[in-house]
């Protein structure tokens, strides 16, 4: 039975897509791993419209799948194949409701593009530090729904840490307004935390109050070669101390991945030759303009800080080689390497993708163990593990051998299982920043504390008793 008529009086015709070609971009994830079908894609333009949609969906028992910029990596925003669901895209709810320089906060709707929020903050000489490769297309609502991480977590934390309040539409259409941008509010349970990271299974985040920070006026960025991950972890601790906790990013990439990046994107310059076993991309930043200004000798203080640190690390034989960006063009060239990592492996192969986290102290142990387990399954698999060393989050990804592997698709699941065997003994997480979605739905049941799982199920039933919000994701 066609159920679109239930929403015709709630939205304009142009805000409902029902033709197959029009719906297609909203029914497949970025990696192409998950695809589904939907009766229609709905585009509300206000919280009142989202509320009316959910009230009607609740009355009629209709499934709603919330979606932001559709840049997720675990299938969390994709409907099933039944064709009975309705995708609810927040992309047209993209207003900035308020901006306060004095409070260092902004209230924005869920459909706001992350990169646009960066620009807005910078126009006011402020800084919104959440930074992802998908910043040009991901939305703040999706970032909140998945508790996105990114490259600046080591200094500023995940999206959860940047959020002061949210507005949420519940499964029955009620609106919960917790938008007040207070930094201290101990009036009972901090309910916003239930919805941040819940992937649209408990309610629909329609707006949020987000923290702002001092705009960095000076940066120093370098790429250094290191022999192993343990050395990288030690370097990070030393740089945090030497810079006065100014480290914004500390990213690691192995030579296997770097060879793929330079192969797929030959226009990107190779800053170190030969390519070391591992490279660290490090960046420190200061909001004091004087730190980025040349003194009477022509030296720039923040660059001097990083350059001196690298010299000491070289003397201590912790790094084998390094290059330091002297201008913004060189800085962006270094960041281009890291930001092209996901696309390069996608072009090269059909990768095994993971998103694990362990403590910084356990990173080397995990890496060695995971490589050993993977080699038992497929000795010639290329390990392209990269990620955020500062917060213990590695994307331990695998691609097939050079020239291809005719049995690669059959090996993907055993290889993934090998990675998780290595993780199991270290009390790590199977999902550091990408979420659970469909990909890890069954796996979560195996690794999560049973008491926690029971409570999660109870919360889901309490807030969405009919199971109409993003079913089949995260929790039964």
C-alpha positions as CSV (number, residue, x, y, z in Angstrom):
1,X,0.0,0.0,0.0
2,X,1.3,3.5,-0.9
3,X,1.8,5.5,2.3
4,X,3.1,8.8,0.8
5,X,-0.4,10.3,1.1
6,X,0.1,10.4,4.9
7,X,2.7,13.2,4.4
8,X,1.3,15.1,1.4
9,X,-0.4,17.6,3.6
10,X,2.7,18.2,5.8
11,X,5.3,19.0,3.1
12,X,5.3,20.8,-0.3
13,X,5.5,18.6,-3.3
14,X,9.1,19.7,-4.0
15,X,10.1,18.4,-0.5
16,X,9.0,14.8,-1.3
17,X,10.9,12.6,-3.7
18,X,9.3,9.4,-4.9
19,X,10.8,8.7,-8.3
20,X,13.5,6.1,-8.4
21,X,16.2,8.3,-10.0
22,X,15.5,11.1,-7.6
23,X,15.7,8.8,-4.5
24,X,18.8,6.9,-5.7
25,X,21.5,9.2,-4.1
26,X,19.9,8.8,-0.7
27,X,19.6,5.0,-0.8
28,X,23.3,4.0,-1.0
29,X,26.2,4.8,1.3
30,X,29.4,6.5,0.2
31,X,31.5,3.3,0.0
32,X,28.8,1.5,-1.9
33,X,28.6,-1.3,0.7
34,X,25.0,-0.7,1.6
35,X,21.9,0.0,-0.5
36,X,18.2,-0.1,0.2
37,X,14.9,1.2,-0.9
38,X,12.3,3.7,0.4
39,X,8.9,4.7,-0.5
40,X,10.0,8.3,-0.6
41,X,12.6,10.8,0.7
42,X,11.2,13.6,2.9
43,X,12.8,17.0,3.3
44,X,11.4,18.9,6.3
45,X,12.4,22.6,6.5
46,X,11.5,23.1,10.2
47,X,11.4,21.4,13.5
48,X,7.6,21.7,13.4
49,X,7.5,19.7,10.2
50,X,9.8,17.0,11.6
51,X,7.4,16.9,14.6
52,X,4.4,16.5,12.4
53,X,6.1,13.8,10.3
54,X,7.0,11.8,13.3
55,X,3.5,12.2,14.9
56,X,2.0,10.9,11.7
57,X,4.5,8.1,11.3
58,X,3.9,7.0,14.9
59,X,0.1,7.0,14.4
60,X,0.4,4.9,11.2
61,X,3.4,2.7,12.2
62,X,5.6,3.9,9.4
63,X,9.4,3.5,9.5
64,X,11.5,6.7,9.4
65,X,15.3,6.6,8.6
66,X,16.9,9.9,9.5
67,X,19.8,11.0,7.3
68,X,22.3,13.9,7.3
69,X,24.9,14.3,4.5
70,X,24.9,10.5,3.8
71,X,28.7,10.4,4.4
72,X,28.4,7.6,7.0
73,X,30.6,4.5,6.7
74,X,28.5,1.8,8.5
75,X,25.2,1.9,6.7
76,X,23.5,3.8,9.6
77,X,21.5,6.2,7.4
78,X,20.5,3.7,4.7
79,X,17.0,2.0,4.7
80,X,16.5,-1.7,4.3
81,X,15.4,-3.2,1.0
82,X,11.7,-3.6,1.7
83,X,10.9,-0.2,0.2
84,X,8.4,0.5,3.0
85,X,10.6,3.0,4.9
86,X,10.8,6.8,4.5
87,X,14.2,8.5,4.5
88,X,14.0,11.8,6.4
89,X,16.7,14.0,5.2
90,X,17.6,17.0,7.4
91,X,19.6,18.7,4.6
92,X,17.2,21.5,4.1
93,X,17.1,22.4,7.7
94,X,20.3,24.5,7.5
95,X,19.8,27.7,9.3
96,X,22.0,29.3,11.9
97,X,19.6,30.3,14.6
98,X,21.9,32.3,16.7
99,X,25.6,33.1,17.1
100,X,27.2,34.6,20.3
101,X,30.8,35.8,20.4
102,X,30.4,36.6,24.1
103,X,29.3,33.1,24.9
104,X,31.5,31.5,22.3
105,X,28.6,29.3,21.0
106,X,26.3,29.0,18.1
107,X,22.8,27.4,17.7
108,X,22.6,25.7,14.3
109,X,20.2,23.3,12.6
110,X,21.1,19.8,11.8
111,X,21.4,20.2,8.1
112,X,24.3,22.8,8.3
113,X,27.4,21.6,6.4
114,X,30.4,21.3,8.7
115,X,32.7,23.3,6.4
116,X,30.1,26.2,6.3
117,X,30.2,26.2,10.1
118,X,34.0,26.5,10.0
119,X,33.7,29.6,7.7
120,X,31.0,31.1,9.9
121,X,33.1,30.8,13.1
122,X,36.2,32.2,11.3
123,X,34.2,35.3,10.1
124,X,33.8,36.1,13.8
125,X,37.5,35.3,14.6
126,X,36.5,32.1,16.3
127,X,37.0,28.4,15.7
128,X,34.8,25.3,15.4
129,X,37.4,22.5,15.7
130,X,35.5,19.5,14.4
131,X,37.4,18.5,11.3
132,X,36.7,15.5,9.0
133,X,37.7,14.5,5.5
134,X,34.0,14.7,4.6
135,X,33.7,18.3,6.0
136,X,32.5,19.6,2.6
137,X,29.4,17.4,2.6
138,X,28.8,16.0,6.1
139,X,26.2,17.8,8.3
140,X,26.4,18.7,12.0
141,X,23.3,16.6,12.7
142,X,25.0,13.5,11.3
143,X,28.2,14.4,13.2
144,X,26.2,14.5,16.4
145,X,24.2,11.3,15.6
146,X,27.4,9.4,15.1
147,X,29.6,11.3,17.7
148,X,32.1,11.9,14.9
149,X,35.8,12.2,15.8
150,X,38.2,13.5,13.1
151,X,41.8,14.8,13.3
152,X,41.5,17.3,16.1
153,X,40.2,15.0,18.9
154,X,43.5,14.9,20.6
155,X,43.0,18.6,21.6
156,X,39.3,19.3,21.5
157,X,37.5,15.9,21.9
158,X,34.8,14.3,19.8
159,X,31.6,16.0,18.7
160,X,30.0,15.0,22.0
161,X,32.6,17.2,23.8
162,X,31.8,20.2,21.6
163,X,28.0,20.1,22.2
164,X,26.3,22.2,24.8
165,X,22.7,21.3,24.0
166,X,20.3,19.8,21.5
167,X,16.8,20.0,20.2
168,X,15.3,16.5,19.6
169,X,12.1,15.3,18.0
170,X,10.9,12.1,19.7
171,X,9.4,9.1,18.0
172,X,5.9,10.2,18.9
173,X,6.5,13.8,17.6
174,X,7.1,15.5,20.9
175,X,9.9,18.1,20.8
176,X,12.5,18.2,23.6
177,X,14.2,21.6,23.8
178,X,17.6,21.3,25.5
179,X,19.2,24.0,23.3
180,X,20.2,26.4,26.0
181,X,24.0,26.9,25.5
182,X,25.0,26.7,29.2
183,X,28.3,25.3,30.2
184,X,27.1,24.3,33.6
185,X,23.7,22.8,34.0
186,X,23.2,20.1,36.7
187,X,19.4,20.0,36.6
188,X,19.0,16.3,36.5
189,X,20.1,13.7,33.9
190,X,22.2,15.0,31.0
191,X,19.7,13.7,28.5
192,X,21.4,15.1,25.4
193,X,24.1,12.4,25.8
194,X,21.5,9.7,25.1
195,X,20.9,11.1,21.6
196,X,24.4,12.0,20.7
197,X,25.9,8.9,19.1
198,X,22.6,7.1,18.9
199,X,22.5,7.2,15.1
200,X,18.9,8.3,14.9
201,X,17.5,5.3,16.7
202,X,16.1,7.2,19.7
203,X,15.1,10.6,18.3
204,X,15.9,13.0,15.6
205,X,18.3,15.8,16.4
206,X,17.0,18.9,14.6
207,X,19.3,21.6,16.1
208,X,22.3,21.9,18.5
209,X,24.2,24.5,20.5
210,X,27.9,24.1,19.8
211,X,31.0,25.4,21.5
212,X,33.4,27.8,19.8
213,X,37.1,28.4,20.6
214,X,39.8,30.9,19.9
215,X,40.8,31.0,16.3
216,X,44.3,29.6,15.8
217,X,46.5,32.4,14.3
218,X,49.7,30.5,14.0
219,X,50.3,26.9,13.0
220,X,53.3,24.7,12.5
221,X,53.0,21.5,10.5
222,X,55.5,18.7,9.8
223,X,55.8,15.2,8.4
224,X,58.3,12.9,10.0
225,X,59.5,9.4,9.4
226,X,59.4,7.0,12.4
227,X,60.4,3.3,12.7
228,X,57.3,2.1,14.6
229,X,54.0,3.1,16.3
230,X,55.5,2.9,19.8
231,X,58.0,5.6,18.9
232,X,55.1,7.7,17.5
233,X,53.3,7.5,20.8
234,X,56.4,8.5,22.7
235,X,56.9,11.4,20.3
236,X,53.3,12.6,20.9
237,X,53.8,12.8,24.6
238,X,57.0,14.7,24.2
239,X,55.4,17.2,21.7
240,X,52.4,17.8,23.9
241,X,54.8,18.7,26.8
242,X,57.2,20.8,24.6
243,X,54.4,22.8,23.0
244,X,52.4,23.5,26.1
245,X,49.5,21.1,24.9
246,X,49.2,22.9,21.6
247,X,49.0,19.6,19.6
248,X,46.0,19.7,17.3
249,X,46.6,16.7,15.2
250,X,48.9,13.7,15.2
251,X,48.2,11.3,12.4
252,X,50.0,8.1,11.4
253,X,50.3,6.5,8.0
254,X,52.4,3.4,7.0
255,X,54.5,3.1,3.8
256,X,52.0,0.6,2.4
257,X,49.2,3.2,2.4
258,X,51.5,6.0,1.3
259,X,52.5,4.1,-1.8
260,X,48.8,3.6,-2.7
261,X,48.0,7.4,-2.1
262,X,50.9,8.5,-4.4
263,X,49.9,5.9,-7.0
264,X,46.2,7.0,-7.1
265,X,47.0,10.7,-6.7
266,X,50.3,11.2,-8.6
267,X,49.8,15.0,-8.4
268,X,50.5,15.0,-4.7
269,X,54.2,15.7,-4.0
270,X,56.2,13.2,-2.1
271,X,57.7,15.1,0.8
272,X,60.1,12.4,2.0
273,X,62.1,10.1,-0.2
274,X,62.6,7.3,0.3
275,X,59.2,6.7,2.1
276,X,59.8,5.6,5.7
277,X,58.1,2.7,7.3
278,X,55.7,5.1,9.0
279,X,55.0,8.8,8.7
280,X,53.6,11.1,11.3
281,X,51.7,14.2,10.3
282,X,51.8,16.6,13.3
283,X,50.4,20.0,13.8
284,X,50.6,22.5,16.6
285,X,48.6,25.7,16.8
286,X,48.4,28.9,18.8
287,X,45.7,31.6,19.0
288,X,48.4,34.2,19.8
289,X,49.3,36.1,16.6
290,X,52.8,36.7,17.9
291,X,53.6,33.0,17.7
292,X,53.2,33.2,13.9
293,X,55.0,36.5,13.3
294,X,58.6,36.8,12.3
295,X,60.9,38.3,14.9
296,X,63.8,40.6,14.1
297,X,65.9,37.6,13.0
298,X,63.3,36.3,10.6
299,X,62.3,33.4,12.9
300,X,58.7,32.4,13.5
301,X,58.2,31.3,17.2
302,X,55.8,28.4,16.6
303,X,57.8,27.1,13.7
304,X,60.9,27.4,15.9
305,X,59.2,25.3,18.5
306,X,58.4,22.5,16.2
307,X,61.7,22.7,14.4
308,X,63.6,22.5,17.6
309,X,61.5,19.5,18.7
310,X,62.2,17.7,15.4
311,X,65.9,18.4,15.8
312,X,66.0,16.9,19.2
313,X,63.9,13.9,18.1
314,X,66.4,13.3,15.2
315,X,69.3,13.5,17.6
316,X,67.6,10.9,19.8
317,X,67.1,8.7,16.7
318,X,63.4,8.8,17.1
319,X,62.8,10.1,13.6
320,X,64.7,9.3,10.4
321,X,63.7,12.3,8.3
322,X,61.3,15.2,8.4
323,X,59.9,18.1,6.4
324,X,58.4,21.3,7.9
325,X,55.8,23.4,6.1
326,X,57.0,26.9,5.6
327,X,53.8,28.3,4.2
328,X,50.1,27.5,3.8
329,X,50.6,25.9,0.4
330,X,53.2,23.5,1.8
331,X,50.9,22.8,4.8
332,X,48.0,21.9,2.6
333,X,50.2,19.6,0.5
334,X,51.1,17.7,3.6
335,X,47.4,17.5,4.7
336,X,46.4,16.4,1.2
337,X,48.3,13.1,1.8
338,X,46.3,12.3,4.9
339,X,43.0,13.5,3.5
340,X,43.3,11.3,0.4
341,X,43.8,8.1,2.3
342,X,40.1,6.9,2.3
343,X,39.6,7.6,-1.4
344,X,42.9,6.1,-2.4
345,X,42.2,2.7,-0.9
346,X,38.7,2.8,-2.3
347,X,40.1,3.3,-5.8
348,X,42.8,0.7,-5.3
349,X,40.7,-2.1,-4.0
350,X,37.5,-3.2,-2.2
351,X,39.0,-2.6,1.2
352,X,38.5,-4.3,4.5
353,X,37.6,-1.2,6.7
354,X,37.7,-1.1,10.4
355,X,37.5,1.7,13.0
356,X,39.1,0.4,16.2
357,X,40.4,2.1,19.3
358,X,42.7,1.0,22.1
359,X,44.6,3.0,24.7
360,X,47.7,4.8,23.3
361,X,49.8,2.5,25.4
362,X,48.4,-0.6,23.6
363,X,48.6,0.7,20.0
364,X,51.9,-1.1,19.2
365,X,50.7,-4.3,20.8
366,X,47.4,-4.2,18.8
367,X,49.2,-3.4,15.5
368,X,51.7,-6.3,15.8
369,X,49.0,-8.7,16.9
370,X,46.6,-7.7,14.2
371,X,49.3,-8.0,11.5
372,X,50.2,-11.4,12.7
373,X,46.6,-12.6,12.7
374,X,45.9,-11.2,9.3
375,X,49.0,-12.9,7.8
376,X,47.7,-16.2,9.0
377,X,44.6,-15.7,6.8
378,X,46.3,-14.1,3.8
379,X,50.1,-13.5,3.8
380,X,50.1,-11.1,0.9
381,X,47.4,-8.7,2.1
382,X,48.5,-5.1,2.2
383,X,48.0,-3.4,5.6
384,X,47.0,0.2,5.1
385,X,46.4,1.1,8.8
386,X,46.2,4.8,9.5
387,X,44.5,7.1,11.9
388,X,44.5,9.3,14.9
389,X,47.4,8.3,17.2
390,X,46.5,10.9,19.7
391,X,43.3,9.2,20.7
392,X,44.2,5.6,20.0
393,X,42.0,5.3,17.0
394,X,43.3,3.3,14.0
395,X,41.5,2.6,10.8
396,X,43.2,-0.8,10.4
397,X,42.3,-1.3,6.8
398,X,43.4,-4.0,4.3
399,X,43.6,-4.2,0.6
400,X,44.4,-7.0,-1.8
401,X,47.9,-7.7,-3.1
402,X,49.3,-5.8,-6.1
403,X,47.8,-7.1,-9.3
404,X,44.6,-8.3,-7.6
405,X,43.4,-11.4,-5.8
406,X,40.5,-13.4,-7.4
407,X,39.5,-14.7,-4.0
408,X,39.6,-11.3,-2.3
409,X,35.8,-11.0,-1.6
410,X,35.8,-14.4,0.1
411,X,38.7,-13.4,2.3
412,X,37.2,-10.2,3.6
413,X,35.2,-11.5,6.4
414,X,37.9,-13.9,7.7
415,X,40.4,-11.0,7.6
416,X,38.0,-8.8,9.5
417,X,37.6,-11.5,12.1
418,X,41.4,-11.7,12.4
419,X,41.6,-8.0,13.2
420,X,38.9,-8.3,15.9
421,X,40.7,-11.3,17.4
422,X,43.7,-9.1,18.0
423,X,41.5,-6.4,19.5
424,X,39.6,-8.7,21.9
425,X,42.3,-9.1,24.4
426,X,43.0,-5.4,24.8
427,X,39.5,-4.3,25.8
428,X,39.4,-2.0,22.8
429,X,36.4,-0.7,20.9
430,X,35.1,-2.1,17.6
431,X,33.8,1.4,16.7
432,X,35.8,4.5,17.7
433,X,34.1,7.1,15.6
434,X,32.1,5.6,12.7
435,X,29.2,4.2,14.7
436,X,27.5,0.8,14.7
437,X,24.8,1.1,11.9
438,X,24.2,-2.1,10.0
439,X,27.9,-3.1,9.7
440,X,28.5,-3.9,13.4
441,X,24.9,-4.6,14.5
442,X,25.5,-8.3,15.2
443,X,29.0,-7.8,16.4
444,X,28.0,-5.3,19.1
445,X,26.0,-8.1,20.8
446,X,29.1,-10.2,21.1
447,X,31.4,-7.6,22.6
448,X,29.3,-5.2,24.6
449,X,28.7,-5.8,28.3
450,X,25.4,-7.7,28.7
451,X,24.1,-5.3,31.3
452,X,24.8,-2.3,29.1
453,X,23.1,-4.1,26.2
454,X,20.0,-4.7,28.3
455,X,19.9,-1.1,29.3
456,X,20.3,0.1,25.8
457,X,17.4,-2.2,24.7
458,X,15.2,-0.8,27.5
459,X,16.0,2.8,26.5
460,X,15.2,2.0,22.9
461,X,11.8,0.5,23.9
462,X,11.0,3.3,26.2
463,X,11.7,6.1,23.6
464,X,10.6,4.3,20.5
465,X,8.1,1.6,21.6
466,X,6.9,0.9,18.1
467,X,10.4,0.6,16.7
468,X,9.8,3.1,13.9
469,X,13.1,5.0,14.2
470,X,15.9,3.6,12.1
471,X,15.2,-0.1,12.9
472,X,17.9,-2.7,12.4
473,X,20.6,-0.2,13.5
474,X,22.7,-0.2,16.7
475,X,20.2,-2.1,18.9
476,X,17.2,-4.4,18.6
